[in-house]
Amino acid sequence: MKKRAPSSLTATFLSVEVVIYAAFLLLDLMERGEQTISIKYAGVALCLGYALLCASRGGDRLVPMALALTAGADWFLLVRNDHYPVGIALFLCVQTVYFVRLRRAGAGRGYALRTGLALGAGLAVYAAGMASLTNLLAALYFSQLLSNTALSWTLRGKRGRTFALGLTLFVGCDACVGLYNVLPLASPLYPTASVGMWFFYLPSQVLIALSARPEKEDAL
């Protein structure tokens, strides 16, 4: 059976995202990251716009909600670079929406996993002497991202696999964020973590947006 070619909308979306991705990665590698903020945010906003168009044509309606919250979180964490608890709390809301999506798609609840990871992350923060509102929120958020990622790989179908891969890359991004915030500037891993954050992040959001497509790919 012949595979359908990507729709013109999807092809355009992916083409623009590739240009955005290449542009900010090049600038990051040149250590000119301060010039990439608007480019990176444009990539996130484009994911939201694409998901909204998918929803308007019969696609998933929870993904645009989550990506709107994501854009809000990135407004504080990336663009403004302040109000970190607010930004992280919005990302926690994103994971709540994704949990609802997972449940609707037939994934298990995973309450034991979610609770265990949340408690473990919180205790790790306390044990490291880093207990603060920001760090505790970040620990709770990351535990829920890990739980959702594990549950997502139980989904069937192309959309489920695309969503699972997007969440997995999201984990890669946040692992780099964690390293970026704890490593000393002199560490040889610091530049890798700095570039790695968005190396994983934008592809993760693109895949999540693609997972919102209608079941019939030619609907777009």
C-alpha positions in Angstrom: 0.0 0.0 0.0 1.3 3.4 -1.0 2.2 5.9 1.8 0.4 9.2 1.6 2.7 12.2 0.9 2.7 14.8 3.6 0.0 17.5 3.2 1.1 20.9 2.0 0.3 22.4 5.4 2.4 19.8 7.2 5.2 20.1 4.6 5.3 23.9 5.0 5.2 23.6 8.8 8.2 21.2 8.8 10.1 23.2 6.3 9.9 26.4 8.3 10.7 24.6 11.5 13.8 23.1 9.9 15.0 26.6 8.9 14.3 27.9 12.5 16.1 24.9 14.0 19.2 25.3 11.8 19.3 29.0 12.4 19.3 28.9 16.2 21.6 25.9 16.5 24.2 27.6 14.3 24.0 30.7 16.5 24.1 28.6 19.7 27.2 26.8 18.4 28.8 30.2 17.7 28.0 31.1 21.4 25.6 33.8 20.3 22.6 32.4 22.1 21.3 35.8 23.2 20.4 36.4 19.5 18.3 33.3 19.3 15.5 34.1 21.8 13.0 35.4 19.3 13.9 32.7 16.8 13.3 29.9 19.3 10.1 31.4 20.6 8.8 31.6 17.0 9.4 27.9 16.6 7.3 27.2 19.7 4.5 29.6 18.5 4.5 27.9 15.1 3.9 24.5 16.8 0.9 26.0 18.6 -0.5 27.5 15.3 -0.1 24.2 13.5 -1.8 22.3 16.3 -4.7 24.7 16.3 -5.2 24.2 12.6 -5.1 20.4 13.2 -7.7 20.7 15.9 -10.0 22.9 13.6 -9.9 20.0 11.1 -10.7 17.2 13.4 -7.4 16.6 15.1 -6.6 16.4 18.8 -7.9 19.3 20.8 -5.8 18.8 24.0 -2.5 19.3 22.2 -3.2 23.0 21.3 -4.2 23.6 24.9 -0.9 22.1 26.2 1.1 24.0 23.6 -0.6 27.3 24.5 0.5 26.6 28.1 4.0 25.8 26.8 4.1 29.1 25.0 3.1 30.8 28.2 5.8 29.0 30.1 8.5 29.8 27.6 7.4 33.5 27.7 8.6 33.6 31.3 11.5 31.2 31.1 12.9 32.1 27.7 11.7 35.5 26.6 11.4 37.3 30.0 13.9 35.1 31.8 12.2 35.7 35.1 9.3 34.5 37.2 10.7 31.0 37.1 8.1 29.5 39.5 5.3 30.7 37.2 7.0 29.3 34.1 7.6 25.9 35.8 4.1 25.8 37.2 2.7 26.3 33.6 4.9 23.4 32.5 3.4 21.3 35.3 0.0 22.2 33.9 1.2 21.1 30.5 2.0 17.6 31.9 -1.5 17.5 33.5 -3.1 18.1 30.1 -0.9 15.4 28.6 -1.9 13.0 31.3 -5.5 13.6 30.4 -4.7 13.0 26.8 -2.9 9.7 27.7 -5.9 8.5 29.7 -8.3 9.3 26.8 -6.0 7.4 24.5 -6.2 4.3 26.7 -3.0 4.5 28.7 -3.0 3.4 32.3 -3.1 5.7 35.3 0.3 5.0 36.6 -0.5 6.5 40.0 2.1 4.5 41.8 4.8 5.5 39.3 3.7 9.2 39.4 3.7 9.3 43.2 6.9 7.4 43.6 8.8 9.6 41.2 7.4 12.8 42.7 8.4 11.8 46.2 11.8 10.6 45.0 12.5 13.8 43.2 11.4 15.9 46.2 13.6 14.0 48.6 16.5 14.3 46.2 16.2 18.0 46.2 16.1 18.1 50.0 19.0 15.8 50.3 21.0 18.0 48.0 20.3 21.0 50.1 18.5 22.7 47.2 15.0 22.9 48.6 13.3 26.1 47.3 10.0 26.8 45.6 11.5 26.8 42.2 13.5 23.6 42.6 10.6 21.7 44.3 8.3 22.7 41.5 10.9 21.7 38.9 11.3 18.3 40.7 7.5 17.7 40.7 7.2 18.8 37.0 10.0 16.5 35.9 8.6 13.6 37.8 5.3 14.0 35.9 7.1 14.4 32.6 8.9 11.1 33.2 5.6 9.4 34.2 3.8 10.6 31.1 6.7 9.6 28.9 6.7 6.0 30.3 2.9 5.8 29.9 3.0 7.2 26.3 5.0 4.2 25.0 2.1 2.0 25.8 0.0 3.8 23.2 -0.6 2.2 19.8 -0.7 3.8 16.4 1.3 6.4 14.5 0.0 9.3 16.6 0.7 7.5 19.8 4.3 6.7 18.8 4.9 10.3 17.6 3.6 11.7 20.9 5.8 9.2 22.8 8.9 10.2 20.9 8.1 13.9 21.4 7.9 13.4 25.2 11.1 11.4 25.2 13.0 14.2 23.5 11.3 16.5 26.0 13.0 14.5 28.8 16.3 14.9 26.9 15.8 18.7 26.9 15.1 18.9 30.6 18.0 16.6 31.5 20.2 19.2 29.7 18.4 22.0 31.6 19.2 20.3 34.9 22.9 19.9 33.9 23.1 23.5 32.7 21.9 24.7 36.1 24.2 22.6 38.3 27.4 22.3 36.3 30.2 24.9 36.8 31.0 27.1 33.9 34.4 25.4 33.6 32.9 22.0 33.1 33.5 20.5 29.7 29.9 19.3 29.7 28.5 22.8 30.2 28.6 23.9 26.5 27.0 20.6 25.5 24.2 21.0 28.0 23.7 24.6 26.9 23.2 23.6 23.2 21.5 20.4 24.1 18.5 22.0 25.7 17.1 23.4 22.4 18.7 20.6 20.3 16.1 18.4 22.0 13.3 20.9 22.8 12.1 22.2 19.5 12.0 18.7 17.9 10.0 17.5 20.9 7.4 20.2 20.4 7.3 19.6 16.6 6.6 15.9 17.2 3.9 16.7 19.8 2.3 19.1 17.4 2.4 16.5 14.6 0.7 14.0 17.0 -2.4 16.3 16.9 -3.1 15.6 13.3 -6.4 14.1 12.3 -6.6 10.3 12.0 -7.0 10.8 8.2 -3.7 12.4 7.1 -5.3 13.8 4.0 -7.7 15.8 6.1 -5.1 18.6 6.1 
